[in-house]
């Protein structure tokens, strides 16, 4: 299965989520690779930092920041149970290619009046893709939530009847995620990351249900 994390807005946590979803699937014994489709190559940087830290390789990270992604991934996908695409912000051509390649589109967004609908451009691209792929599944994922706050609850309520629907699972704004970005680790590998790891596990379980 190919899951693409896409949003034309930057700063919504696509790379962090992509790496942690891949890590959670790898922890279940799945063969996983992250496809770094962002020219900034943050996922590749994370993998290099992990190597420098002498940490074991949990999954592959491959750089494919090209608009031909949908043509190239079928040759890659055969060796894996899951491919996780870390999509770029503000590069519509690569996003369109990822939309043509993926089985599920995951659109991360923060609960700030729904990012001021900065995700609207991504939703427009999704509707364009569905002209050619009407079966394409998509879900919103609330990320960097201040758990228990009014805005998080109100945003979740607002999205109950939205198309695409939001996942019930949400991911909090946690220092552990920032620490892992610098260290080449996952929240499941740091002492302060237990709650964050539980949130990622809940997201993975729900995605597995969507893809079943």
One Martini backbone bead per residue (centre of mass of N, CA, C, O) as a GRO file, in nm:
protein
  212
    1UNK     BB    1   0.099   0.035   0.019
    2UNK     BB    2   0.021   0.384  -0.055
    3UNK     BB    3   0.118   0.669   0.139
    4UNK     BB    4   0.028   1.018   0.124
    5UNK     BB    5   0.175   1.318   0.240
    6UNK     BB    6  -0.032   1.611   0.193
    7UNK     BB    7   0.053   1.969   0.156
    8UNK     BB    8   0.085   2.296   0.044
    9UNK     BB    9   0.150   2.339   0.330
   10UNK     BB   10   0.366   2.427   0.557
   11UNK     BB   11   0.420   2.308   0.889
   12UNK     BB   12   0.235   2.018   0.944
   13UNK     BB   13   0.424   1.740   0.968
   14UNK     BB   14   0.494   1.533   0.740
   15UNK     BB   15   0.772   1.410   0.805
   16UNK     BB   16   0.723   1.314   1.090
   17UNK     BB   17   0.486   1.129   1.016
   18UNK     BB   18   0.618   0.950   0.804
   19UNK     BB   19   0.839   0.830   0.991
   20UNK     BB   20   0.640   0.720   1.215
   21UNK     BB   21   0.470   0.537   1.043
   22UNK     BB   22   0.698   0.364   0.941
   23UNK     BB   23   0.795   0.271   1.222
   24UNK     BB   24   0.530   0.131   1.306
   25UNK     BB   25   0.526  -0.077   1.076
   26UNK     BB   26   0.803  -0.197   1.132
   27UNK     BB   27   0.718  -0.291   1.424
   28UNK     BB   28   0.510  -0.506   1.269
   29UNK     BB   29   0.698  -0.632   1.025
   30UNK     BB   30   0.717  -0.440   0.796
   31UNK     BB   31   0.787  -0.339   0.474
   32UNK     BB   32   0.959  -0.020   0.456
   33UNK     BB   33   0.926   0.308   0.289
   34UNK     BB   34   1.050   0.628   0.234
   35UNK     BB   35   0.942   0.894   0.020
   36UNK     BB   36   1.136   1.164  -0.075
   37UNK     BB   37   0.946   1.442  -0.232
   38UNK     BB   38   1.130   1.666  -0.107
   39UNK     BB   39   1.372   1.894  -0.187
   40UNK     BB   40   1.469   1.928   0.120
   41UNK     BB   41   1.528   1.637   0.247
   42UNK     BB   42   1.447   1.562   0.555
   43UNK     BB   43   1.438   1.252   0.562
   44UNK     BB   44   1.731   1.209   0.473
   45UNK     BB   45   1.856   1.362   0.708
   46UNK     BB   46   1.750   1.176   0.928
   47UNK     BB   47   1.893   0.918   0.825
   48UNK     BB   48   2.181   1.031   0.851
   49UNK     BB   49   2.168   1.088   1.154
   50UNK     BB   50   2.121   0.796   1.237
   51UNK     BB   51   2.391   0.693   1.133
   52UNK     BB   52   2.573   0.881   1.307
   53UNK     BB   53   2.443   0.752   1.580
   54UNK     BB   54   2.432   0.429   1.541
   55UNK     BB   55   2.160   0.337   1.435
   56UNK     BB   56   1.927   0.139   1.337
   57UNK     BB   57   1.769   0.018   1.062
   58UNK     BB   58   1.413   0.031   0.994
   59UNK     BB   59   1.411   0.194   0.713
   60UNK     BB   60   1.376   0.325   0.414
   61UNK     BB   61   1.521   0.612   0.227
   62UNK     BB   62   1.395   0.777  -0.065
   63UNK     BB   63   1.481   0.983  -0.338
   64UNK     BB   64   1.175   1.138  -0.521
   65UNK     BB   65   1.173   1.459  -0.649
   66UNK     BB   66   0.934   1.391  -0.882
   67UNK     BB   67   0.692   1.405  -1.151
   68UNK     BB   68   0.747   1.068  -1.196
   69UNK     BB   69   0.653   0.897  -0.954
   70UNK     BB   70   0.414   0.719  -1.078
   71UNK     BB   71   0.621   0.562  -1.266
   72UNK     BB   72   0.841   0.457  -1.042
   73UNK     BB   73   0.697   0.306  -0.799
   74UNK     BB   74   0.622   0.023  -0.913
   75UNK     BB   75   0.927  -0.075  -0.902
   76UNK     BB   76   0.949  -0.038  -0.582
   77UNK     BB   77   0.693  -0.174  -0.436
   78UNK     BB   78   0.751  -0.490  -0.447
   79UNK     BB   79   0.948  -0.483  -0.170
   80UNK     BB   80   0.677  -0.377  -0.018
   81UNK     BB   81   0.411  -0.304   0.199
   82UNK     BB   82   0.509   0.006   0.248
   83UNK     BB   83   0.458   0.337   0.129
   84UNK     BB   84   0.588   0.667   0.223
   85UNK     BB   85   0.496   0.986   0.130
   86UNK     BB   86   0.689   1.286   0.133
   87UNK     BB   87   0.557   1.574   0.064
   88UNK     BB   88   0.547   1.881  -0.081
   89UNK     BB   89   0.543   2.211  -0.074
   90UNK     BB   90   0.457   2.405  -0.345
   91UNK     BB   91   0.450   2.129  -0.548
   92UNK     BB   92   0.222   2.035  -0.768
   93UNK     BB   93   0.353   1.820  -0.951
   94UNK     BB   94   0.428   1.617  -0.727
   95UNK     BB   95   0.150   1.594  -0.602
   96UNK     BB   96   0.009   1.477  -0.851
   97UNK     BB   97   0.185   1.224  -0.867
   98UNK     BB   98   0.107   1.114  -0.585
   99UNK     BB   99  -0.200   1.092  -0.647
  100UNK     BB  100  -0.145   0.866  -0.872
  101UNK     BB  101   0.009   0.653  -0.668
  102UNK     BB  102  -0.190   0.635  -0.437
  103UNK     BB  103  -0.418   0.485  -0.197
  104UNK     BB  104  -0.355   0.719   0.024
  105UNK     BB  105  -0.454   1.033   0.152
  106UNK     BB  106  -0.274   1.245   0.377
  107UNK     BB  107  -0.393   1.543   0.556
  108UNK     BB  108  -0.227   1.758   0.725
  109UNK     BB  109  -0.346   1.951   1.016
  110UNK     BB  110  -0.402   2.234   1.198
  111UNK     BB  111  -0.599   2.379   1.473
  112UNK     BB  112  -0.636   2.647   1.284
  113UNK     BB  113  -0.875   2.754   1.140
  114UNK     BB  114  -0.784   2.539   0.937
  115UNK     BB  115  -0.534   2.693   0.827
  116UNK     BB  116  -0.704   2.904   0.674
  117UNK     BB  117  -0.746   2.708   0.431
  118UNK     BB  118  -0.460   2.617   0.315
  119UNK     BB  119  -0.576   2.326   0.219
  120UNK     BB  120  -0.744   2.393  -0.040
  121UNK     BB  121  -0.539   2.321  -0.262
  122UNK     BB  122  -0.527   2.021  -0.195
  123UNK     BB  123  -0.830   1.965  -0.243
  124UNK     BB  124  -0.823   2.042  -0.541
  125UNK     BB  125  -0.621   1.824  -0.630
  126UNK     BB  126  -0.794   1.588  -0.539
  127UNK     BB  127  -1.034   1.640  -0.731
  128UNK     BB  128  -0.873   1.611  -0.987
  129UNK     BB  129  -0.781   1.314  -0.939
  130UNK     BB  130  -1.081   1.195  -0.924
  131UNK     BB  131  -1.135   1.201  -1.225
  132UNK     BB  132  -0.923   0.952  -1.265
  133UNK     BB  133  -0.966   0.856  -0.934
  134UNK     BB  134  -1.250   0.785  -0.773
  135UNK     BB  135  -1.117   0.572  -0.550
  136UNK     BB  136  -0.968   0.775  -0.393
  137UNK     BB  137  -0.832   0.797  -0.082
  138UNK     BB  138  -0.908   1.019   0.207
  139UNK     BB  139  -0.749   1.200   0.488
  140UNK     BB  140  -0.756   1.369   0.774
  141UNK     BB  141  -0.496   1.514   1.003
  142UNK     BB  142  -0.459   1.601   1.322
  143UNK     BB  143  -0.191   1.819   1.411
  144UNK     BB  144  -0.054   1.972   1.668
  145UNK     BB  145  -0.223   1.934   1.925
  146UNK     BB  146  -0.396   2.080   2.189
  147UNK     BB  147  -0.499   1.891   2.413
  148UNK     BB  148  -0.829   1.983   2.528
  149UNK     BB  149  -0.904   2.206   2.354
  150UNK     BB  150  -1.135   2.391   2.197
  151UNK     BB  151  -1.016   2.399   1.907
  152UNK     BB  152  -0.980   2.093   1.876
  153UNK     BB  153  -1.278   2.017   1.914
  154UNK     BB  154  -1.404   2.205   1.698
  155UNK     BB  155  -1.249   2.092   1.457
  156UNK     BB  156  -1.343   1.799   1.481
  157UNK     BB  157  -1.645   1.866   1.451
  158UNK     BB  158  -1.627   2.008   1.171
  159UNK     BB  159  -1.502   1.725   1.028
  160UNK     BB  160  -1.716   1.496   1.039
  161UNK     BB  161  -1.862   1.596   0.740
  162UNK     BB  162  -1.622   1.585   0.573
  163UNK     BB  163  -1.450   1.622   0.243
  164UNK     BB  164  -1.256   1.469   0.380
  165UNK     BB  165  -1.223   1.284   0.639
  166UNK     BB  166  -1.142   1.249   0.967
  167UNK     BB  167  -0.957   1.123   1.185
  168UNK     BB  168  -0.984   1.028   1.507
  169UNK     BB  169  -0.701   1.046   1.522
  170UNK     BB  170  -0.448   1.228   1.708
  171UNK     BB  171  -0.179   1.475   1.723
  172UNK     BB  172   0.039   1.617   1.927
  173UNK     BB  173   0.208   1.875   2.091
  174UNK     BB  174   0.547   1.760   2.109
  175UNK     BB  175   0.873   1.757   2.208
  176UNK     BB  176   0.959   1.475   2.108
  177UNK     BB  177   0.945   1.537   1.803
  178UNK     BB  178   1.171   1.750   1.794
  179UNK     BB  179   1.397   1.567   1.902
  180UNK     BB  180   1.392   1.353   1.670
  181UNK     BB  181   1.470   1.538   1.431
  182UNK     BB  182   1.772   1.577   1.548
  183UNK     BB  183   1.849   1.248   1.620
  184UNK     BB  184   1.720   1.006   1.445
  185UNK     BB  185   1.451   0.946   1.590
  186UNK     BB  186   1.191   0.808   1.777
  187UNK     BB  187   0.953   0.824   2.018
  188UNK     BB  188   0.996   0.512   2.093
  189UNK     BB  189   1.324   0.593   2.172
  190UNK     BB  190   1.217   0.784   2.400
  191UNK     BB  191   1.131   0.860   2.720
  192UNK     BB  192   0.913   1.108   2.636
  193UNK     BB  193   0.737   0.925   2.395
  194UNK     BB  194   0.482   0.754   2.476
  195UNK     BB  195   0.234   0.926   2.393
  196UNK     BB  196   0.319   0.971   2.102
  197UNK     BB  197   0.332   0.670   2.024
  198UNK     BB  198   0.030   0.614   2.075
  199UNK     BB  199  -0.074   0.808   1.857
  200UNK     BB  200   0.059   0.672   1.617
  201UNK     BB  201  -0.071   0.393   1.657
  202UNK     BB  202  -0.363   0.495   1.613
  203UNK     BB  203  -0.323   0.588   1.322
  204UNK     BB  204  -0.232   0.318   1.203
  205UNK     BB  205  -0.485   0.154   1.276
  206UNK     BB  206  -0.679   0.332   1.108
  207UNK     BB  207  -0.545   0.300   0.834
  208UNK     BB  208  -0.574  -0.007   0.819
  209UNK     BB  209  -0.883   0.008   0.804
  210UNK     BB  210  -0.906   0.177   0.545
  211UNK     BB  211  -0.722  -0.042   0.371
  212UNK     BB  212  -0.893  -0.317   0.410
   0.00000   0.00000   0.00000
